[in-house]
Amino acid sequence: MSDNLCIVTAGADGYFRIWKAGKIIDDFKNKVSEQNVGNSDEQMLIADVEPHIEVFNQYGEIDCLAVSKCNDILSTVSAKQTVFWATSTGEELAILPTDIPPITSTFKVSYFEYRLFLNF
């Protein structure tokens, strides 16, 4: 599995995390072999992998996230703003307010998509 394949997660804890998918899959495969998992429904396997990048969004919980098509920029959306981050470092790039009264009183912008991306 390529080390460049990543998964992005975010949520109410205010963190977004970028995970190396190859490490998660390799760890899972190793646990399956070590535990010789058979037909037992009682066994649960959990990948024991640290995130590649973990960033706390100081602006509150994250309601939504998206990754740019070029895979270089991650956007996180919360009640008050959208923040753009560099996927390679987790560096904050820009902030846009999303709580402007004329906008929020008439419609809500929402974007949700699960994407795997290559991080070079």
VOPA-828391 format. One record per residue (C-alpha): chain; x, y, z. Coordinates in Angstrom, 1 decimal. Example, Ala and Ser with C-alpha at 12.3 -4.5 7.8 and 13.67 -1.06 7.14 Angstrom:
BEGIN
<c->A&u->12.3&v->-4.5&w->7.8>
<c->A&u->13.7&v->-1.1&w->7.1>
***
This chain:
BEGIN
<c->A&u->0.0&v->0.0&w->0.0>
<c->A&u->1.3&v->3.4&w->-0.9>
<c->A&u->2.5&v->5.6&w->2.0>
<c->A&u->1.1&v->8.6&w->0.2>
<c->A&u->-2.6&v->7.4&w->0.6>
<c->A&u->-4.2&v->9.4&w->3.4>
<c->A&u->-7.5&v->9.6&w->5.3>
<c->A&u->-8.7&v->12.8&w->6.9>
<c->A&u->-11.0&v->12.8&w->10.0>
<c->A&u->-12.5&v->15.7&w->12.0>
<c->A&u->-15.2&v->16.2&w->14.6>
<c->A&u->-16.7&v->17.7&w->17.7>
<c->A&u->-13.4&v->17.6&w->19.6>
<c->A&u->-12.1&v->20.4&w->17.4>
<c->A&u->-9.2&v->18.3&w->15.9>
<c->A&u->-8.6&v->17.2&w->12.4>
<c->A&u->-6.3&v->14.3&w->11.8>
<c->A&u->-4.5&v->13.1&w->8.7>
<c->A&u->-3.8&v->9.4&w->8.8>
<c->A&u->-1.4&v->7.3&w->6.6>
<c->A&u->-3.8&v->4.7&w->5.2>
<c->A&u->-1.0&v->2.2&w->4.6>
<c->A&u->0.0&v->2.2&w->8.2>
<c->A&u->-3.6&v->1.6&w->9.3>
<c->A&u->-4.1&v->-1.3&w->6.9>
<c->A&u->-0.7&v->-2.8&w->7.7>
<c->A&u->-1.4&v->-2.7&w->11.5>
<c->A&u->-4.8&v->-4.2&w->10.9>
<c->A&u->-3.3&v->-7.1&w->8.8>
<c->A&u->-0.7&v->-7.7&w->11.5>
<c->A&u->-3.3&v->-7.9&w->14.3>
<c->A&u->-5.4&v->-10.3&w->12.2>
<c->A&u->-2.4&v->-12.6&w->11.7>
<c->A&u->-1.2&v->-12.3&w->15.4>
<c->A&u->-4.7&v->-13.0&w->16.8>
<c->A&u->-5.5&v->-15.7&w->14.3>
<c->A&u->-9.0&v->-14.3&w->14.1>
<c->A&u->-11.6&v->-16.9&w->13.3>
<c->A&u->-15.3&v->-16.9&w->13.6>
<c->A&u->-15.5&v->-15.2&w->17.0>
<c->A&u->-17.9&v->-12.2&w->17.0>
<c->A&u->-16.5&v->-11.1&w->20.4>
<c->A&u->-13.1&v->-10.1&w->19.0>
<c->A&u->-12.7&v->-6.5&w->17.8>
<c->A&u->-9.6&v->-5.3&w->16.0>
<c->A&u->-8.6&v->-1.6&w->16.4>
<c->A&u->-5.6&v->-0.1&w->14.5>
<c->A&u->-3.0&v->1.2&w->16.9>
<c->A&u->-1.6&v->3.9&w->14.7>
<c->A&u->-0.9&v->7.6&w->15.6>
<c->A&u->-2.1&v->10.2&w->13.1>
<c->A&u->0.5&v->11.6&w->10.7>
<c->A&u->-0.8&v->15.1&w->11.4>
<c->A&u->-3.0&v->16.2&w->14.2>
<c->A&u->-4.2&v->19.8&w->14.5>
<c->A&u->-6.5&v->21.5&w->17.0>
<c->A&u->-8.9&v->23.9&w->15.4>
<c->A&u->-8.9&v->26.7&w->18.0>
<c->A&u->-12.2&v->28.1&w->16.5>
<c->A&u->-14.3&v->25.2&w->17.9>
<c->A&u->-15.8&v->21.9&w->16.8>
<c->A&u->-15.6&v->21.0&w->13.1>
<c->A&u->-18.9&v->20.4&w->11.4>
<c->A&u->-17.6&v->19.6&w->8.0>
<c->A&u->-14.3&v->19.2&w->6.0>
<c->A&u->-13.2&v->18.9&w->2.4>
<c->A&u->-9.9&v->18.3&w->0.6>
<c->A&u->-9.0&v->20.2&w->-2.6>
<c->A&u->-8.7&v->18.3&w->-5.8>
<c->A&u->-5.0&v->19.0&w->-5.9>
<c->A&u->-4.8&v->17.5&w->-2.3>
<c->A&u->-2.8&v->20.4&w->-1.0>
<c->A&u->-5.5&v->22.2&w->0.9>
<c->A&u->-8.0&v->21.1&w->3.6>
<c->A&u->-11.0&v->23.2&w->4.6>
<c->A&u->-12.7&v->22.8&w->7.9>
<c->A&u->-16.1&v->24.4&w->8.5>
<c->A&u->-17.5&v->25.4&w->11.9>
<c->A&u->-20.3&v->27.6&w->13.1>
<c->A&u->-18.3&v->30.9&w->12.8>
<c->A&u->-15.7&v->30.3&w->10.1>
<c->A&u->-14.1&v->28.2&w->7.4>
<c->A&u->-10.4&v->27.6&w->7.9>
<c->A&u->-8.0&v->26.5&w->5.1>
<c->A&u->-5.0&v->24.4&w->6.1>
<c->A&u->-2.0&v->22.9&w->4.3>
<c->A&u->-2.4&v->19.1&w->4.2>
<c->A&u->1.4&v->18.6&w->4.2>
<c->A&u->2.1&v->20.5&w->7.5>
<c->A&u->-1.3&v->21.3&w->9.1>
<c->A&u->-0.4&v->25.0&w->8.8>
<c->A&u->-3.3&v->27.5&w->8.9>
<c->A&u->-3.5&v->29.3&w->5.5>
<c->A&u->-6.6&v->31.5&w->5.7>
<c->A&u->-9.9&v->32.1&w->7.5>
<c->A&u->-13.2&v->33.1&w->6.1>
<c->A&u->-16.2&v->34.1&w->8.3>
<c->A&u->-19.3&v->32.0&w->7.9>
<c->A&u->-21.5&v->33.7&w->10.4>
<c->A&u->-22.3&v->36.8&w->8.4>
<c->A&u->-26.0&v->37.6&w->9.1>
<c->A&u->-27.2&v->38.2&w->5.5>
<c->A&u->-25.7&v->34.9&w->4.5>
<c->A&u->-26.7&v->32.7&w->7.4>
<c->A&u->-30.2&v->33.9&w->7.6>
<c->A&u->-31.0&v->32.9&w->4.1>
<c->A&u->-29.1&v->29.7&w->3.4>
<c->A&u->-26.5&v->27.4&w->4.9>
<c->A&u->-23.5&v->26.2&w->3.0>
<c->A&u->-22.7&v->22.6&w->3.6>
<c->A&u->-20.2&v->20.2&w->2.0>
<c->A&u->-19.6&v->16.7&w->3.0>
<c->A&u->-17.5&v->14.1&w->1.3>
<c->A&u->-15.2&v->11.2&w->2.3>
<c->A&u->-12.1&v->11.3&w->0.2>
<c->A&u->-8.8&v->9.5&w->0.1>
<c->A&u->-6.0&v->11.6&w->-1.1>
<c->A&u->-2.4&v->11.4&w->-2.1>
<c->A&u->0.0&v->13.5&w->0.0>
<c->A&u->3.3&v->14.2&w->-1.7>
***
